[in-house]
Amino acid sequence: MQLIEIEQLGTRLLRVLWRVLQSRYPAVDCAELGRRCQLTEQWWQHYSANPLADALILLQELRRSEAPEIALELGDLAQLSDLGLLGYAMLTSPSCEQATMISCHAFSEVSFLVQVQLETGPEQSRVFFHLTDNALPIQALLMELCSVAAWRYIQAILPEGRAAVPDRLELSISAPAHHSRYREMLGCDVIFDAPRNVIMLPTAWLKRRIPSGNEQAAADCARQVQRLLGESYRSASIVQRVKRLLMSRPHDTAFQLDNTAQLLNMSPRSLRRHLENAGVNFRRLCLEVRMELAKEYLTSTGLSLKEIAFQLGYTHPNNFNRAFSDYYAVSPRRMRQNSGREEPVAPANQAGAPRR
């Protein structure tokens, strides 16, 4: 399993495509479209083993015929919940830079079509999209879909939200007939026939903390998080309220009693007493949350041990390694190897967490 759940992403893309066609393109016969693309007639309900490939086939056919702007329209509807565990990791990152690095790593890890790379500069940063040879036949489709969707994901972690506008977008494709739609959706200058595919944004934005406090949004992002939370996001018990807060706002709580109590509008002494009455120790509860999330990241993602440690609020990776080994009686590296994954090697400019 990957940080981006590709099957989940593909099936959601098919469902969203069907809804867009129903609402904006009622003249399109979806069953006939499926036959034309050599897919099942009810492609939005009966998925193949590769729903993402099916979605790209449908989009390419629609761009050639009834709906030339369809890839832009689907990119415009992108949400963090599309991304599974990645969406959760982004929402709970300590900064927008860390969240963006995580998303770049994850997309590059699973994609055989597009490699994504973040480069940060003193004033301006760049998110590059490098197309693989497999992507060349559908490069216009991919860049329309990816460029708008990527910016929607970045907007979701910025305080300004949809009001945030990139400095510039450069695309290697030629300008399509609907090129004005890019500016309508992104609000910035778009350069076509450029030597590269890149979104440019102010570096200062990446240094910001991510707006926090939406526990439901974090839970919605991944089945793993929903399983770990169980029914806690609907429970009013103090134990479940604390667990929900630790998982949805790890860098606000810093896994500290004082911080957590303040966020719950109570004194540290009162919180400690409530937890003791429920038979729970705050420090132990923090450890359980951290270790449950650590196991998911190790076995389900390609994040490095250093990135996981930073994601979970550990200042030094060695502290994380010791805590994990004591809790599970196996090292993080060994657990990752047992799950069939290898420790990734990050690019030099992305090798770990941002310095603080």
C-alpha positions as semicolon CSV with decimal commas, in nm:
position;residue;x (nm);y (nm);z (nm)
1;M;0,000;0,000;0,000
2;Q;0,123;0,347;-0,086
3;L;0,092;0,687;0,076
4;I;-0,135;0,780;-0,213
5;E;-0,388;0,502;-0,250
6;I;-0,388;0,484;-0,629
7;E;-0,696;0,263;-0,656
8;Q;-0,892;0,498;-0,429
9;L;-0,772;0,799;-0,629
10;G;-0,871;0,634;-0,958
11;T;-1,218;0,531;-0,843
12;R;-1,290;0,876;-0,705
13;L;-1,174;1,033;-1,031
14;L;-1,417;0,811;-1,222
15;R;-1,705;0,904;-0,992
16;V;-1,628;1,276;-1,013
17;L;-1,597;1,252;-1,392
18;W;-1,940;1,090;-1,413
19;R;-2,096;1,362;-1,194
20;V;-1,935;1,637;-1,403
21;L;-2,066;1,481;-1,723
22;Q;-2,415;1,451;-1,576
23;S;-2,427;1,812;-1,458
24;R;-2,226;1,998;-1,724
25;Y;-2,237;1,775;-2,031
26;P;-2,582;1,612;-2,035
27;A;-2,553;1,546;-2,409
28;V;-2,269;1,298;-2,348
29;D;-2,395;0,939;-2,344
30;C;-2,180;0,785;-2,069
31;A;-2,257;0,426;-2,170
32;E;-2,167;0,495;-2,532
33;L;-1,851;0,671;-2,413
34;G;-1,754;0,355;-2,227
35;R;-1,807;0,141;-2,537
36;R;-1,608;0,388;-2,746
37;C;-1,318;0,357;-2,500
38;Q;-1,353;-0,023;-2,483
39;L;-1,455;-0,010;-2,117
40;T;-1,769;-0,133;-1,945
41;E;-2,084;0,066;-2,021
42;Q;-2,123;0,155;-1,653
43;W;-1,758;0,246;-1,601
44;W;-1,848;0,479;-1,310
45;Q;-1,983;0,183;-1,109
46;H;-1,797;-0,127;-1,227
47;Y;-1,427;-0,061;-1,192
48;S;-1,145;-0,253;-1,354
49;A;-0,821;-0,349;-1,183
50;N;-0,675;-0,013;-1,288
51;P;-0,937;0,261;-1,243
52;L;-0,681;0,540;-1,280
53;A;-0,585;0,415;-1,628
54;D;-0,955;0,395;-1,718
55;A;-1,006;0,753;-1,606
56;L;-0,717;0,874;-1,822
57;I;-0,853;0,686;-2,125
58;L;-1,196;0,848;-2,079
59;L;-1,048;1,193;-2,026
60;Q;-0,833;1,167;-2,337
61;E;-1,135;1,069;-2,548
62;L;-1,346;1,350;-2,405
63;R;-1,072;1,608;-2,465
64;R;-1,062;1,504;-2,832
65;S;-1,436;1,532;-2,876
66;E;-1,720;1,658;-2,656
67;A;-1,534;1,817;-2,364
68;P;-1,192;1,968;-2,445
69;E;-1,171;2,138;-2,103
70;I;-1,262;1,830;-1,899
71;A;-0,914;1,770;-1,749
72;L;-0,899;2,127;-1,619
73;E;-1,247;2,091;-1,472
74;L;-1,156;1,773;-1,286
75;G;-0,832;1,925;-1,159
76;D;-1,034;2,218;-1,028
77;L;-1,238;1,978;-0,811
78;A;-0,936;1,813;-0,644
79;Q;-0,955;1,771;-0,264
80;L;-0,706;1,652;-0,004
81;S;-0,942;1,368;0,084
82;D;-0,868;1,227;-0,263
83;L;-0,518;1,143;-0,144
84;G;-0,587;0,907;0,145
85;L;-0,309;0,890;0,404
86;L;-0,119;1,158;0,211
87;G;-0,400;1,407;0,277
88;Y;-0,379;1,334;0,649
89;A;0,001;1,367;0,648
90;M;-0,024;1,703;0,472
91;L;-0,292;1,838;0,707
92;T;-0,091;1,742;1,014
93;S;0,253;1,856;0,891
94;P;0,432;2,124;1,095
95;S;0,465;2,356;0,794
96;C;0,348;2,403;0,439
97;E;0,701;2,318;0,321
98;Q;0,698;1,979;0,492
99;A;0,350;1,907;0,354
100;T;0,458;1,997;0,001
101;M;0,772;1,784;0,026
102;I;0,566;1,488;0,145
103;S;0,326;1,522;-0,147
104;C;0,613;1,547;-0,397
105;H;0,779;1,235;-0,256
106;A;0,456;1,040;-0,257
107;F;0,352;1,130;-0,610
108;S;0,698;1,049;-0,742
109;E;0,704;0,720;-0,553
110;V;0,390;0,579;-0,712
111;S;0,368;0,750;-1,048
112;F;0,500;0,597;-1,367
113;L;0,384;0,909;-1,553
114;V;0,489;1,220;-1,360
115;Q;0,775;1,286;-1,120
116;V;0,725;1,587;-0,891
117;Q;1,006;1,782;-0,725
118;L;1,013;2,082;-0,491
119;E;1,300;2,330;-0,512
120;T;1,310;2,611;-0,257
121;G;1,492;2,939;-0,311
122;P;1,542;3,248;-0,094
123;E;1,244;3,433;-0,240
124;Q;1,070;3,195;-0,479
125;S;1,013;2,820;-0,479
126;R;0,922;2,589;-0,764
127;V;0,723;2,270;-0,797
128;F;0,850;2,086;-1,108
129;F;0,658;1,821;-1,302
130;H;0,885;1,587;-1,499
131;L;0,699;1,367;-1,747
132;T;0,825;1,015;-1,803
133;D;0,840;0,857;-2,149
134;N;0,514;0,673;-2,075
135;A;0,341;1,008;-2,028
136;L;0,437;1,168;-2,358
137;P;0,131;1,047;-2,558
138;I;-0,101;1,218;-2,308
139;Q;0,121;1,499;-2,182
140;A;-0,134;1,776;-2,250
141;L;-0,402;1,588;-2,057
142;L;-0,168;1,515;-1,765
143;M;-0,039;1,868;-1,733
144;E;-0,390;2,015;-1,740
145;L;-0,507;1,774;-1,474
146;C;-0,192;1,779;-1,257
147;S;-0,112;2,150;-1,263
148;V;-0,457;2,262;-1,147
149;A;-0,502;1,972;-0,902
150;A;-0,157;2,029;-0,749
151;W;-0,237;2,392;-0,687
152;R;-0,573;2,302;-0,529
153;Y;-0,387;2,069;-0,289
154;I;-0,139;2,346;-0,201
155;Q;-0,424;2,593;-0,149
156;A;-0,581;2,348;0,096
157;I;-0,283;2,382;0,332
158;L;-0,239;2,759;0,300
159;P;-0,420;3,002;0,533
160;E;-0,558;3,193;0,232
161;G;-0,715;2,882;0,081
162;R;-0,863;2,940;-0,264
163;A;-0,755;3,306;-0,250
164;A;-0,387;3,203;-0,280
165;V;-0,251;3,268;-0,631
166;P;0,079;3,125;-0,765
167;D;0,341;3,359;-0,909
168;R;0,341;3,186;-1,246
169;L;0,271;2,858;-1,424
170;E;0,496;2,739;-1,706
171;L;0,392;2,449;-1,930
172;S;0,578;2,273;-2,208
173;I;0,256;2,208;-2,400
174;S;0,120;2,444;-2,664
175;A;-0,165;2,675;-2,574
176;P;-0,502;2,502;-2,626
177;A;-0,810;2,679;-2,758
178;H;-0,933;2,710;-2,400
179;H;-0,607;2,861;-2,268
180;S;-0,796;3,150;-2,099
181;R;-0,949;2,898;-1,856
182;Y;-0,610;2,851;-1,691
183;R;-0,600;3,211;-1,576
184;E;-0,963;3,193;-1,464
185;M;-0,886;2,894;-1,242
186;L;-0,539;2,984;-1,115
187;G;-0,539;3,364;-1,132
188;C;-0,180;3,389;-1,257
189;D;0,014;3,427;-1,581
190;V;0,053;3,103;-1,776
191;I;0,345;3,054;-2,016
192;F;0,294;2,787;-2,284
193;D;0,561;2,620;-2,500
194;A;0,800;2,665;-2,206
195;P;1,110;2,444;-2,164
196;R;0,973;2,304;-1,836
197;N;0,655;2,235;-1,639
198;V;0,663;2,430;-1,314
199;I;0,447;2,616;-1,063
200;M;0,620;2,909;-0,893
201;L;0,517;3,041;-0,553
202;P;0,662;3,261;-0,276
203;T;0,899;3,073;-0,046
204;A;0,755;3,264;0,251
205;W;0,431;3,070;0,206
206;L;0,611;2,741;0,264
207;K;0,740;2,854;0,602
208;R;0,391;2,901;0,742
209;R;0,213;2,669;0,979
210;I;-0,080;2,481;0,835
211;P;-0,424;2,594;0,960
212;S;-0,540;2,329;1,205
213;G;-0,843;2,231;1,403
214;N;-1,055;2,037;1,155
215;E;-1,057;1,690;1,307
216;Q;-1,318;1,562;1,062
217;A;-1,109;1,669;0,762
218;A;-0,813;1,472;0,894
219;A;-1,028;1,165;0,959
220;D;-1,188;1,191;0,615
221;C;-0,852;1,168;0,443
222;A;-0,762;0,807;0,513
223;R;-0,912;0,476;0,606
224;Q;-0,610;0,415;0,829
225;V;-0,684;0,727;1,034
226;Q;-1,052;0,640;1,055
227;R;-0,959;0,295;1,185
228;L;-0,719;0,436;1,445
229;L;-0,976;0,691;1,561
230;G;-1,261;0,441;1,557
231;E;-1,568;0,621;1,683
232;S;-1,362;0,879;1,870
233;Y;-1,447;1,166;1,638
234;R;-1,812;1,124;1,745
235;S;-1,741;1,054;2,111
236;A;-1,749;1,314;2,388
237;S;-1,541;1,112;2,636
238;I;-1,229;1,285;2,756
239;V;-1,001;1,002;2,640
240;Q;-1,138;1,009;2,287
241;R;-1,138;1,390;2,278
242;V;-0,768;1,390;2,370
243;K;-0,687;1,117;2,118
244;R;-0,877;1,302;1,846
245;L;-0,686;1,621;1,925
246;L;-0,347;1,447;1,931
247;M;-0,411;1,291;1,590
248;S;-0,564;1,595;1,419
249;R;-0,335;1,864;1,567
250;P;-0,008;1,693;1,660
251;H;0,206;2,003;1,619
252;D;-0,031;2,225;1,815
253;T;-0,043;1,984;2,106
254;A;0,329;1,897;2,069
255;F;0,219;1,587;2,266
256;Q;0,246;1,799;2,582
257;L;-0,011;1,804;2,863
258;D;-0,013;2,182;2,900
259;N;-0,069;2,247;2,530
260;T;-0,338;1,983;2,502
261;A;-0,522;2,111;2,808
262;Q;-0,518;2,464;2,670
263;L;-0,669;2,347;2,342
264;L;-0,941;2,171;2,541
265;N;-1,005;2,487;2,745
266;M;-0,914;2,330;3,077
267;S;-0,623;2,341;3,318
268;P;-0,345;2,078;3,300
269;R;-0,438;1,959;3,650
270;S;-0,801;1,914;3,549
271;L;-0,708;1,722;3,232
272;R;-0,473;1,496;3,425
273;R;-0,745;1,425;3,682
274;H;-1,008;1,345;3,417
275;L;-0,772;1,105;3,243
276;E;-0,675;0,936;3,569
277;N;-1,044;0,890;3,651
278;A;-1,080;0,717;3,314
279;G;-0,782;0,495;3,394
280;V;-0,556;0,654;3,131
281;N;-0,213;0,813;3,159
282;F;-0,156;1,112;2,930
283;R;0,200;1,020;2,843
284;R;0,097;0,663;2,757
285;L;-0,190;0,789;2,541
286;C;0,052;1,013;2,349
287;L;0,287;0,723;2,295
288;E;0,006;0,502;2,164
289;V;-0,105;0,765;1,914
290;R;0,248;0,829;1,793
291;M;0,333;0,461;1,759
292;E;0,008;0,375;1,578
293;L;0,073;0,651;1,326
294;A;0,441;0,557;1,299
295;K;0,348;0,200;1,207
296;E;0,111;0,322;0,935
297;Y;0,373;0,556;0,789
298;L;0,641;0,287;0,795
299;T;0,436;0,012;0,634
300;S;0,218;0,221;0,402
301;T;0,443;0,502;0,279
302;G;0,784;0,579;0,141
303;L;0,858;0,853;0,394
304;S;1,210;0,828;0,536
305;L;1,260;0,752;0,906
306;K;1,378;1,110;0,955
307;E;1,063;1,247;0,792
308;I;0,838;1,020;0,999
309;A;1,013;1,126;1,319
310;F;0,966;1,493;1,232
311;Q;0,606;1,433;1,126
312;L;0,534;1,284;1,471
313;G;0,697;1,569;1,662
314;Y;1,031;1,410;1,749
315;T;1,318;1,660;1,741
316;H;1,580;1,388;1,689
317;P;1,531;1,069;1,484
318;N;1,724;0,869;1,743
319;N;1,458;0,948;2,002
320;F;1,192;0,817;1,765
321;N;1,393;0,503;1,690
322;R;1,434;0,422;2,060
323;A;1,067;0,487;2,141
324;F;0,951;0,272;1,851
325;S;1,188;-0,014;1,933
326;D;1,079;-0,014;2,298
327;Y;0,710;-0,010;2,203
328;Y;0,709;-0,279;1,932
329;A;1,026;-0,472;2,029
330;V;1,151;-0,422;1,673
331;S;1,333;-0,131;1,510
332;P;1,152;0,096;1,263
333;R;1,389;-0,013;0,986
334;R;1,325;-0,381;1,057
335;M;0,948;-0,332;1,059
336;R;0,968;-0,154;0,724
337;Q;1,180;-0,434;0,579
338;N;0,937;-0,696;0,714
339;S;0,654;-0,513;0,535
340;G;0,840;-0,546;0,205
341;R;0,949;-0,184;0,179
342;E;1,299;-0,039;0,170
343;E;1,422;0,283;0,326
344;P;1,405;0,549;0,051
345;V;1,694;0,773;-0,047
346;A;1,571;1,133;-0,072
347;P;1,711;1,386;-0,318
348;A;1,977;1,610;-0,167
349;N;1,750;1,914;-0,154
350;Q;1,468;1,715;0,008
351;A;1,660;1,491;0,244
352;G;1,453;1,528;0,554
353;A;1,259;1,789;0,739
354;P;1,300;2,163;0,712
355;R;1,539;2,304;0,968
356;R;1,395;2,491;1,261
